[in-house]
């Protein structure tokens, strides 16, 4: 008994020593890092954060410590950038220094520690991003343009909405399918039917992955990866979902391998396979099977979830503000009419609609925290020294809702993107796709999708909600990695 008691005391002493060492390492070994709240051992600054209202918590800390401060997300020490000026200075003015990608543990297993154009770093990132940009922009070598693919998909979406026969329905899978199919047509060479059960299951998995990444368990996993990796919990589902998506990609890659014609590449996968063959004798090539699967997976995920979530928010906001919706419909009728599908040329003639879509993106704030960055070298920033490898969160929400850039940012007001003559007015603080070296590679395609899908739906349907618009809740259901709107049902009644 005495031995057992001594052992217990010894173990508790060791734990206390480890906690003290952890605290000293976190707080006292800071060098010339920006100021920030004092962290607790193990917990870091978790006790000062409301994970369901992360942006509000970060805003409160910025008011105390300034636009650049140090924060401990559990065991991770990061630097937070708050507001337009700080974010622009880092991502644009010092873009090379801040061009690294920080850790994203919820996705890390499926990206093999940084593969693909989104999660990779250094020369690997530059090479894969350059290839992906070139392939996405110039894909097809004279075949159908991206705009034609979006217009075709818009027609399928309209037909699918007609099948609802004016009854209330949840638009989640409809808009997910539409958003995903454009990406699928480019990377897989085909679109999928709206009734394809296997593909609908994949879309549900993507929605689930986004919800898991934004949930409390997903955020805690990012903070305590080394601990939670060995414990059960909801965070374990994320890896299972991503593994299922990865197996789908692997099957598609195998199908392309078996039918590849180097003289007539059909999609992104074909182009990558041809690049693999071209560099097969290069032992240091980044073009290999694992890189292909990870690149396709990340493009597939990114090209589906963010656009579909923005569309869900778009229709929710238009239901909330019917007077704005009616102005958009009037502009559609005057410029496009009812007899042809919208095109990107129409956007320049439709400043109000363009302003509404910009305000939807600003207000919905789909990726509020942004994707984490990392400094690639010891970096001097605003009088502080950020050691190489420091993770940096440039909070996109703090830019899109910056009161110095957008008056009354908490009010949904498309007029802020119009000048006194009713012409569209740009804003440098409009960065829903981030900014600088790491700006989203699918920005152009996403902007085209949002315009054509929204105008096509409003051209053909009157959207209605069962209750008073004032009762519509436009606050996000989850707001971690991705801001996800509440679930709702809408009626699409033919005009």
RODO-2510 file (C-alpha; in nm, 4 decimals, decimal comma):
residues 495
     n   res          X          Y          Z
     1     x     0,0000     0,0000     0,0000
     2     x     0,2839     0,2375     0,0937
     3     x     0,4623     0,1569    -0,2335
     4     x     0,1447     0,2173    -0,4276
     5     x     0,0975     0,5536    -0,2561
     6     x     0,4555     0,6571    -0,3257
     7     x     0,4150     0,5613    -0,6904
     8     x     0,0992     0,7704    -0,7177
     9     x     0,2751     1,0711    -0,5656
    10     x     0,5685     1,0201    -0,8029
    11     x     0,3412     1,0050    -1,1084
    12     x     0,1479     1,3132    -0,9987
    13     x     0,4749     1,4968    -0,9463
    14     x     0,5876     1,4032    -1,2981
    15     x     0,2603     1,5249    -1,4433
    16     x     0,2889     1,8542    -1,2550
    17     x     0,6448     1,8972    -1,3818
    18     x     0,5330     1,8309    -1,7378
    19     x     0,2501     2,0838    -1,7038
    20     x     0,4888     2,3443    -1,5647
    21     x     0,7397     2,2766    -1,8433
    22     x     0,4629     2,3050    -2,1020
    23     x     0,3504     2,6364    -1,9532
    24     x     0,7045     2,7770    -1,9423
    25     x     0,7698     2,6712    -2,3015
    26     x     0,4456     2,8253    -2,4242
    27     x     0,4645     3,1534    -2,2406
    28     x     0,8241     3,2385    -2,1604
    29     x     0,9958     3,1122    -2,4775
    30     x     0,8199     3,3722    -2,6915
    31     x     1,1092     3,5801    -2,8211
    32     x     0,9762     3,8894    -2,9940
    33     x     0,6330     3,7479    -3,0782
    34     x     0,3275     3,9757    -3,0669
    35     x     0,1559     4,0158    -2,7283
    36     x    -0,1382     3,7998    -2,6305
    37     x    -0,3341     3,6511    -2,3422
    38     x    -0,1509     3,4360    -2,0878
    39     x    -0,2054     3,0663    -2,1715
    40     x    -0,2760     2,7929    -1,9215
    41     x    -0,0792     2,4649    -1,9295
    42     x    -0,2317     2,2239    -2,1834
    43     x    -0,5448     2,4386    -2,2246
    44     x    -0,3633     2,7306    -2,3811
    45     x    -0,6211     3,0074    -2,4251
    46     x    -0,9133     2,7705    -2,4741
    47     x    -1,0838     2,9090    -2,1628
    48     x    -1,1022     3,2493    -2,3337
    49     x    -1,2586     3,1194    -2,6562
    50     x    -1,6163     3,0266    -2,7334
    51     x    -1,5741     2,7652    -3,0043
    52     x    -1,9306     2,8146    -3,1294
    53     x    -1,8609     3,1902    -3,1580
    54     x    -1,4923     3,1801    -3,2460
    55     x    -1,4899     3,5009    -3,4510
    56     x    -1,6522     3,7002    -3,1690
    57     x    -1,3921     3,5626    -2,9254
    58     x    -1,1051     3,6595    -3,1546
    59     x    -1,2537     4,0057    -3,2050
    60     x    -1,2707     4,0624    -2,8279
    61     x    -0,9040     3,9644    -2,7927
    62     x    -0,8036     4,1966    -3,0799
    63     x    -0,9692     4,4871    -2,9005
    64     x    -0,7421     4,4204    -2,6041
    65     x    -0,4151     4,3144    -2,7694
    66     x    -0,4335     4,4866    -3,1086
    67     x    -0,4663     4,3663    -3,4693
    68     x    -0,1639     4,1326    -3,4387
    69     x    -0,1492     3,9043    -3,1370
    70     x    -0,0327     3,5627    -3,0231
    71     x    -0,2852     3,2970    -2,9248
    72     x    -0,2513     2,9416    -2,7975
    73     x    -0,5108     2,7115    -2,9525
    74     x    -0,4637     2,4322    -2,7069
    75     x    -0,1126     2,3067    -2,7760
    76     x    -0,0725     2,5151    -3,0932
    77     x     0,0788     2,8618    -3,0789
    78     x    -0,0460     3,0820    -3,3615
    79     x    -0,0447     3,4483    -3,4576
    80     x    -0,3794     3,6149    -3,5308
    81     x    -0,4157     3,8951    -3,7876
    82     x    -0,7298     4,1047    -3,7415
    83     x    -0,8675     4,3687    -3,9791
    84     x    -0,8100     4,4764    -4,3372
    85     x    -0,4825     4,6621    -4,2867
    86     x    -0,3017     4,3813    -4,1000
    87     x    -0,4291     4,1072    -4,3338
    88     x    -0,3421     4,3040    -4,6490
    89     x     0,0037     4,3907    -4,5175
    90     x     0,0782     4,0242    -4,4525
    91     x    -0,0851     3,8423    -4,7446
    92     x    -0,0265     4,1032    -5,0162
    93     x     0,2592     4,3351    -4,9178
    94     x     0,4657     4,0511    -4,7636
    95     x     0,3050     3,7740    -4,9626
    96     x     0,6190     3,5645    -5,0114
    97     x     0,6895     3,5544    -4,6374
    98     x     0,3350     3,4420    -4,5533
    99     x     0,2888     3,2006    -4,8455
   100     x     0,3190     2,8799    -4,6425
   101     x     0,0228     2,6629    -4,5481
   102     x    -0,0412     2,6034    -4,1781
   103     x    -0,1535     2,2735    -4,0316
   104     x    -0,5105     2,1539    -4,0842
   105     x    -0,5222     1,8335    -3,8784
   106     x    -0,8814     1,7480    -3,9687
   107     x    -0,7707     1,7134    -4,3325
   108     x    -0,4064     1,6226    -4,2785
   109     x    -0,4398     1,2435    -4,2946
   110     x    -0,6088     1,2696    -4,6307
   111     x    -0,3465     1,5053    -4,7671
   112     x    -0,0475     1,2994    -4,6532
   113     x     0,1144     1,5899    -4,4714
   114     x     0,0676     1,8424    -4,7447
   115     x    -0,0091     1,7200    -5,0942
   116     x    -0,2316     1,8802    -5,3525
   117     x    -0,2509     2,2475    -5,4568
   118     x    -0,4209     2,3623    -5,1345
   119     x    -0,2303     2,1960    -4,8501
   120     x     0,1243     2,1641    -4,9863
   121     x     0,4203     2,3953    -4,9263
   122     x     0,7436     2,5154    -5,0822
   123     x     0,8507     2,4019    -5,4281
   124     x     0,5927     2,1202    -5,4199
   125     x     0,3123     2,3725    -5,3792
   126     x     0,4458     2,6020    -5,6507
   127     x     0,4773     2,3205    -5,9019
   128     x     0,1387     2,1603    -5,8339
   129     x    -0,0419     2,4941    -5,8127
   130     x     0,1111     2,6114    -6,1420
   131     x     0,0066     2,2894    -6,3151
   132     x    -0,3442     2,2989    -6,1650
   133     x    -0,4011     2,6637    -6,2575
   134     x    -0,2876     2,6084    -6,6141
   135     x    -0,4987     2,2948    -6,6506
   136     x    -0,8127     2,4492    -6,5007
   137     x    -0,7823     2,7688    -6,7042
   138     x    -0,6928     2,6173    -7,0377
   139     x    -0,8493     2,2764    -7,0044
   140     x    -0,9928     2,1167    -7,3116
   141     x    -0,7561     2,2590    -7,5734
   142     x    -1,0375     2,4178    -7,7717
   143     x    -1,3221     2,2151    -7,6200
   144     x    -1,6135     2,3592    -7,4230
   145     x    -1,5365     2,6518    -7,1959
   146     x    -1,6049     2,6564    -6,8246
   147     x    -1,8919     2,8982    -6,8873
   148     x    -2,0599     2,6533    -7,1229
   149     x    -2,0289     2,3792    -6,8633
   150     x    -2,1894     2,6026    -6,5991
   151     x    -2,4706     2,7033    -6,8341
   152     x    -2,5386     2,3386    -6,9154
   153     x    -2,5499     2,2523    -6,5462
   154     x    -2,7797     2,5460    -6,4785
   155     x    -3,0286     2,3907    -6,7227
   156     x    -3,0136     2,0601    -6,5341
   157     x    -3,0647     2,2454    -6,2061
   158     x    -3,3700     2,4266    -6,3430
   159     x    -3,5241     2,0972    -6,4574
   160     x    -3,4564     1,9422    -6,1186
   161     x    -3,6236     2,2339    -5,9409
   162     x    -3,9254     2,1980    -6,1700
   163     x    -3,9614     1,8436    -6,0404
   164     x    -4,0294     1,9804    -5,6914
   165     x    -4,3646     2,1023    -5,8331
   166     x    -4,3720     2,4068    -5,6086
   167     x    -4,3643     2,2019    -5,2875
   168     x    -4,1269     2,2881    -4,9998
   169     x    -3,7871     2,1176    -5,0285
   170     x    -3,4415     2,1328    -4,8739
   171     x    -3,2100     2,2789    -5,1433
   172     x    -2,8885     2,1369    -4,9941
   173     x    -2,8355     1,8407    -5,2267
   174     x    -2,9692     2,0258    -5,5327
   175     x    -2,7137     2,3063    -5,5065
   176     x    -2,4394     2,0649    -5,3948
   177     x    -2,4957     1,8589    -5,7080
   178     x    -2,4943     2,1655    -5,9331
   179     x    -2,1768     2,3056    -5,7759
   180     x    -1,9999     1,9723    -5,7750
   181     x    -2,0898     1,8785    -6,1315
   182     x    -1,8955     2,1660    -6,2861
   183     x    -1,5862     2,0617    -6,0914
   184     x    -1,6549     1,6973    -6,1823
   185     x    -1,6804     1,7795    -6,5517
   186     x    -1,3325     1,9319    -6,5376
   187     x    -1,1504     1,6836    -6,3128
   188     x    -1,3447     1,3627    -6,3921
   189     x    -1,4618     1,4432    -6,7444
   190     x    -1,8301     1,3855    -6,6633
   191     x    -2,1229     1,5153    -6,4626
   192     x    -2,3454     1,3026    -6,2395
   193     x    -2,7220     1,2711    -6,2494
   194     x    -2,9169     1,4367    -5,9686
   195     x    -3,0734     1,0980    -5,8882
   196     x    -2,7440     0,9040    -5,8845
   197     x    -2,7631     0,7384    -5,5413
   198     x    -2,3886     0,6757    -5,5087
   199     x    -2,3042     1,0334    -5,5965
   200     x    -2,5712     1,1698    -5,3616
   201     x    -2,4081     0,9670    -5,0854
   202     x    -2,0757     1,1337    -5,1698
   203     x    -2,2343     1,4784    -5,1520
   204     x    -2,3819     1,3941    -4,8129
   205     x    -2,0329     1,2917    -4,7021
   206     x    -1,8892     1,6239    -4,8190
   207     x    -2,1581     1,8125    -4,6269
   208     x    -2,0851     1,5943    -4,3239
   209     x    -1,7102     1,6583    -4,3541
   210     x    -1,7701     2,0355    -4,3563
   211     x    -1,9976     2,0104    -4,0543
   212     x    -1,7452     1,7942    -3,8668
   213     x    -1,4587     2,0331    -3,9427
   214     x    -1,6654     2,3238    -3,8067
   215     x    -1,8019     2,1389    -3,5029
   216     x    -1,6674     2,1555    -3,1473
   217     x    -1,5046     1,8134    -3,1827
   218     x    -1,3380     1,9173    -3,5097
   219     x    -1,1979     2,2346    -3,3557
   220     x    -1,0748     2,0502    -3,0462
   221     x    -0,9082     1,7892    -3,2674
   222     x    -0,7162     2,0688    -3,4420
   223     x    -0,5972     2,1960    -3,1043
   224     x    -0,5129     1,8602    -2,9428
   225     x    -0,4335     1,6373    -3,2383
   226     x    -0,1552     1,4399    -3,0680
   227     x    -0,3843     1,3558    -2,7764
   228     x    -0,7229     1,3052    -2,9435
   229     x    -0,5687     1,0932    -3,2174
   230     x    -0,5640     0,8078    -2,9652
   231     x    -0,9052     0,8715    -2,8104
   232     x    -1,2535     0,7860    -2,9434
   233     x    -1,5030     1,0538    -3,0351
   234     x    -1,6884     1,2282    -3,3212
   235     x    -1,3563     1,3527    -3,4630
   236     x    -1,2845     0,9967    -3,5768
   237     x    -1,5701     1,0151    -3,8266
   238     x    -1,3870     1,2799    -4,0279
   239     x    -1,1114     1,0421    -4,1330
   240     x    -1,3663     0,7772    -4,2308
   241     x    -1,5607     1,0222    -4,4476
   242     x    -1,2466     1,1441    -4,6234
   243     x    -1,1275     0,7861    -4,6806
   244     x    -1,4560     0,7081    -4,8586
   245     x    -1,4121     1,0148    -5,0795
   246     x    -1,0529     0,9164    -5,1501
   247     x    -1,1574     0,5662    -5,2613
   248     x    -1,4062     0,7256    -5,5027
   249     x    -1,1264     0,9371    -5,6508
   250     x    -0,8987     0,6326    -5,6797
   251     x    -1,1670     0,4457    -5,8753
   252     x    -1,2075     0,7378    -6,1139
   253     x    -0,8303     0,7603    -6,1646
   254     x    -0,8146     0,3881    -6,2441
   255     x    -1,0932     0,4266    -6,5011
   256     x    -0,9003     0,7083    -6,6696
   257     x    -0,5795     0,5042    -6,6741
   258     x    -0,7541     0,2211    -6,8564
   259     x    -0,9005     0,4471    -7,1260
   260     x    -0,6385     0,7226    -7,1566
   261     x    -0,5722     0,8634    -7,5026
   262     x    -0,2677     1,0971    -7,4852
   263     x    -0,3813     1,2659    -7,8063
   264     x    -0,7155     1,3637    -7,6576
   265     x    -0,7082     1,4387    -7,2830
   266     x    -1,0578     1,4537    -7,1385
   267     x    -1,0042     1,6093    -6,7980
   268     x    -0,7648     1,7119    -6,5204
   269     x    -0,6882     1,3476    -6,4376
   270     x    -0,5835     1,2724    -6,7965
   271     x    -0,3566     1,5765    -6,8019
   272     x    -0,1970     1,4713    -6,4728
   273     x    -0,1456     1,1136    -6,5941
   274     x     0,0257     1,2473    -6,9055
   275     x     0,2484     1,4662    -6,6874
   276     x     0,3349     1,1594    -6,4783
   277     x     0,4434     0,9733    -6,7900
   278     x     0,6460     1,2727    -6,9044
   279     x     0,8385     1,2834    -6,5746
   280     x     0,8557     0,9109    -6,4983
   281     x     1,2377     0,9147    -6,5084
   282     x     1,2659     1,2063    -6,2680
   283     x     1,3186     1,0629    -5,9159
   284     x     1,2255     1,3958    -5,7555
   285     x     0,9093     1,4564    -5,9536
   286     x     0,5972     1,5764    -5,7747
   287     x     0,3819     1,4102    -6,0385
   288     x     0,3022     1,0655    -5,9039
   289     x    -0,0093     0,8673    -5,8139
   290     x    -0,0373     0,9801    -5,4520
   291     x    -0,0070     1,3444    -5,5552
   292     x    -0,2715     1,2947    -5,8238
   293     x    -0,5243     1,1424    -5,5829
   294     x    -0,4681     1,4123    -5,3197
   295     x    -0,4862     1,6932    -5,5768
   296     x    -0,8132     1,5653    -5,7211
   297     x    -0,9602     1,5080    -5,3746
   298     x    -0,8848     1,8618    -5,2526
   299     x    -1,0122     2,0212    -5,5751
   300     x    -1,3266     1,8079    -5,5537
   301     x    -1,3919     1,9088    -5,1927
   302     x    -1,3128     2,2773    -5,2414
   303     x    -1,5115     2,3021    -5,5645
   304     x    -1,8208     2,1528    -5,4040
   305     x    -1,8655     2,2683    -5,0460
   306     x    -1,7832     2,6404    -5,0588
   307     x    -1,9965     2,7107    -5,3684
   308     x    -2,2927     2,5018    -5,2527
   309     x    -2,2839     2,6633    -4,9074
   310     x    -2,2722     3,0111    -5,0635
   311     x    -2,5716     2,9239    -5,2845
   312     x    -2,7670     2,8003    -4,9819
   313     x    -2,6904     3,1280    -4,8073
   314     x    -2,7797     3,3237    -5,1214
   315     x    -3,1310     3,1842    -5,1454
   316     x    -3,1810     3,2204    -4,7685
   317     x    -3,0805     3,5885    -4,7798
   318     x    -3,2989     3,6545    -5,0846
   319     x    -3,5913     3,4989    -4,8977
   320     x    -3,5124     3,7164    -4,5970
   321     x    -3,5065     4,0324    -4,8090
   322     x    -3,7788     3,9910    -5,0770
   323     x    -3,7524     4,3555    -5,1867
   324     x    -3,3902     4,2938    -5,2889
   325     x    -3,4890     3,9728    -5,4651
   326     x    -3,7530     4,1579    -5,6671
   327     x    -3,4998     4,4195    -5,7809
   328     x    -3,2700     4,1423    -5,9032
   329     x    -3,5585     3,9761    -6,0902
   330     x    -3,6453     4,3083    -6,2559
   331     x    -3,2863     4,3511    -6,3748
   332     x    -3,2820     3,9916    -6,5041
   333     x    -3,6028     4,0505    -6,7008
   334     x    -3,4733     4,3780    -6,8468
   335     x    -3,1283     4,2517    -6,9493
   336     x    -3,1673     3,8778    -7,0131
   337     x    -3,5395     3,8193    -7,0499
   338     x    -3,6965     3,4741    -7,0240
   339     x    -3,5897     3,3109    -7,3500
   340     x    -3,2158     3,2491    -7,3064
   341     x    -2,9845     3,1299    -7,0336
   342     x    -2,7714     3,3929    -6,8542
   343     x    -2,4099     3,4407    -6,9636
   344     x    -2,1110     3,6107    -6,8079
   345     x    -2,1409     3,8951    -7,0599
   346     x    -2,4663     3,9884    -6,8879
   347     x    -2,2935     4,0604    -6,5573
   348     x    -2,1401     4,3869    -6,6817
   349     x    -2,4897     4,5085    -6,7712
   350     x    -2,6393     4,4064    -6,4355
   351     x    -2,4651     4,6147    -6,1664
   352     x    -2,7354     4,5652    -5,9046
   353     x    -2,7313     4,1851    -5,9377
   354     x    -2,3521     4,1893    -5,9282
   355     x    -2,3662     4,4011    -5,6127
   356     x    -2,6151     4,1619    -5,4503
   357     x    -2,3949     3,8602    -5,5194
   358     x    -2,0922     4,0404    -5,3782
   359     x    -2,2875     4,1340    -5,0671
   360     x    -2,4060     3,7729    -5,0315
   361     x    -2,0438     3,6578    -5,0337
   362     x    -1,9356     3,9307    -4,7934
   363     x    -2,2198     3,8825    -4,5499
   364     x    -2,2311     3,5006    -4,5527
   365     x    -1,8602     3,4918    -4,4667
   366     x    -1,8260     3,1249    -4,5644
   367     x    -1,4668     3,0689    -4,4440
   368     x    -1,4552     3,3090    -4,1468
   369     x    -1,1149     3,2109    -4,0079
   370     x    -0,9525     3,1665    -4,3475
   371     x    -0,7208     2,8752    -4,4200
   372     x    -0,4118     2,8924    -4,1929
   373     x    -0,0893     3,0353    -4,3327
   374     x     0,2688     2,9767    -4,2219
   375     x     0,5725     3,2029    -4,2504
   376     x     0,8380     3,0501    -4,4741
   377     x     1,1339     3,2260    -4,3094
   378     x     1,2080     3,4330    -3,9993
   379     x     0,9857     3,7327    -4,0702
   380     x     0,9730     4,0858    -3,9326
   381     x     0,6154     4,2086    -3,9202
   382     x     0,5031     4,5328    -3,7577
   383     x     0,7983     4,5346    -3,5204
   384     x     0,7587     4,1705    -3,4170
   385     x     0,9638     3,8663    -3,5168
   386     x     0,7765     3,5606    -3,6402
   387     x     1,0129     3,2597    -3,6463
   388     x     1,0106     3,0359    -3,9537
   389     x     0,7221     2,7907    -3,9299
   390     x     0,4965     3,0164    -3,7232
   391     x     0,1314     2,9507    -3,8043
   392     x    -0,0709     3,2596    -3,8920
   393     x    -0,4470     3,2998    -3,9088
   394     x    -0,5456     3,5923    -4,1300
   395     x    -0,9100     3,6219    -4,0219
   396     x    -1,1119     3,6820    -4,3387
   397     x    -1,4217     3,7645    -4,1356
   398     x    -1,2383     4,0600    -3,9806
   399     x    -1,1818     4,1998    -4,3310
   400     x    -1,5248     4,1309    -4,4790
   401     x    -1,6861     4,2842    -4,1701
   402     x    -1,4295     4,5584    -4,1094
   403     x    -1,6240     4,8779    -4,0235
   404     x    -1,3426     5,0923    -4,1648
   405     x    -1,4036     4,9331    -4,5046
   406     x    -1,7767     4,8550    -4,4942
   407     x    -2,0128     5,0914    -4,3146
   408     x    -2,2537     4,9065    -4,0828
   409     x    -2,1084     4,5662    -4,1813
   410     x    -2,3716     4,3745    -3,9818
   411     x    -2,6438     4,5020    -4,2176
   412     x    -2,7096     4,3207    -4,5464
   413     x    -2,6825     4,6088    -4,7935
   414     x    -2,5936     4,5509    -5,1618
   415     x    -2,5893     4,9282    -5,2180
   416     x    -2,2401     4,9400    -5,0637
   417     x    -2,1095     4,7921    -5,3913
   418     x    -2,2726     5,0641    -5,6054
   419     x    -2,1567     5,4213    -5,6686
   420     x    -2,3805     5,7287    -5,6769
   421     x    -2,4653     5,6555    -6,0423
   422     x    -2,5715     5,2970    -5,9791
   423     x    -2,2565     5,1494    -6,1327
   424     x    -2,0806     4,8576    -5,9691
   425     x    -1,8072     4,9668    -5,7275
   426     x    -1,5153     4,7408    -5,6337
   427     x    -1,3672     4,7143    -5,2851
   428     x    -1,0130     4,6009    -5,2058
   429     x    -1,1466     4,4554    -4,8810
   430     x    -1,3712     4,2092    -5,0663
   431     x    -1,1608     3,8961    -5,0202
   432     x    -1,3912     3,5940    -4,9700
   433     x    -1,1373     3,3902    -5,1705
   434     x    -0,8488     3,5196    -4,9549
   435     x    -0,5681     3,7279    -5,1099
   436     x    -0,2052     3,7177    -5,2157
   437     x    -0,0057     3,4099    -5,3115
   438     x    -0,2566     3,1673    -5,1625
   439     x    -0,5728     3,3084    -5,3167
   440     x    -0,8203     3,0338    -5,4127
   441     x    -0,7280     2,8861    -5,7516
   442     x    -1,0951     2,8317    -5,8338
   443     x    -1,1982     3,1951    -5,7805
   444     x    -1,2871     3,2620    -6,1444
   445     x    -1,4947     2,9461    -6,1813
   446     x    -1,6704     3,0117    -5,8498
   447     x    -1,7671     3,3680    -5,9462
   448     x    -1,9097     3,2420    -6,2759
   449     x    -2,1077     2,9666    -6,1036
   450     x    -2,2622     3,2007    -5,8490
   451     x    -2,3749     3,4498    -6,1132
   452     x    -2,5178     3,1986    -6,3605
   453     x    -2,6869     2,9745    -6,1021
   454     x    -2,8473     3,2578    -5,9042
   455     x    -2,9719     3,4454    -6,2107
   456     x    -3,0953     3,1245    -6,3782
   457     x    -3,2994     3,0242    -6,0726
   458     x    -3,4524     3,3703    -6,0284
   459     x    -3,5184     3,3931    -6,4030
   460     x    -3,7372     3,0838    -6,3848
   461     x    -3,8757     3,0680    -6,0314
   462     x    -4,0343     3,2744    -5,7622
   463     x    -3,8765     3,1591    -5,4362
   464     x    -4,1067     3,1503    -5,1358
   465     x    -4,0771     3,0663    -4,7675
   466     x    -4,3565     2,9294    -4,5485
   467     x    -4,3276     3,1953    -4,2774
   468     x    -4,2817     3,5709    -4,2508
   469     x    -3,9389     3,6757    -4,3903
   470     x    -3,8709     3,8545    -4,0616
   471     x    -3,8669     3,5148    -3,8891
   472     x    -3,5927     3,3726    -4,1138
   473     x    -3,2773     3,2988    -3,9174
   474     x    -2,9678     3,3978    -4,1162
   475     x    -2,7145     3,3270    -3,8417
   476     x    -2,4854     3,0320    -3,9189
   477     x    -2,5737     2,6965    -3,7645
   478     x    -2,2031     2,6221    -3,7334
   479     x    -1,9186     2,8694    -3,7658
   480     x    -1,5799     2,7067    -3,7276
   481     x    -1,3784     2,6276    -4,0376
   482     x    -1,6870     2,6869    -4,2566
   483     x    -1,9902     2,9010    -4,1768
   484     x    -2,2880     2,6734    -4,2430
   485     x    -2,6407     2,8212    -4,2673
   486     x    -2,9393     2,6795    -4,0836
   487     x    -3,1330     2,4039    -4,2573
   488     x    -3,4401     2,5392    -4,4324
   489     x    -3,7016     2,4524    -4,6929
   490     x    -3,8000     2,6687    -4,9869
   491     x    -4,0659     2,6623    -5,2580
   492     x    -3,9608     2,7156    -5,6203
   493     x    -4,2736     2,8230    -5,8083
   494     x    -4,2519     2,8658    -6,1852
   495     x    -4,2861     3,2275    -6,2929
***
